[in-house]
Amino acid sequence: MGIDDIRLEAGVTLLFTNVKKDLDSDGQADTKLLLSNGGSVEILGIDNLTEADWALIA
């Protein structure tokens, strides 16, 4: 278990959406997070995230 950082540009916020599906066709569910600027972040191999897993630091 580790800690990863995702840094967003100023003004971009995380619209927490825990989309659980196989995004990379490897047979394992992944997580997709949506951003306020229309972008997204795919977290491959992780499907059990909740909003409580995120610490937002300004």
Secondary structure as UniProt FT lines:
FT   TURN            10..11
FT   STRAND          14..21
FT   STRAND          30..35
FT   TURN            36..37
FT   STRAND          40..43
FT   TURN            44..45
FT   HELIX           51..53
//
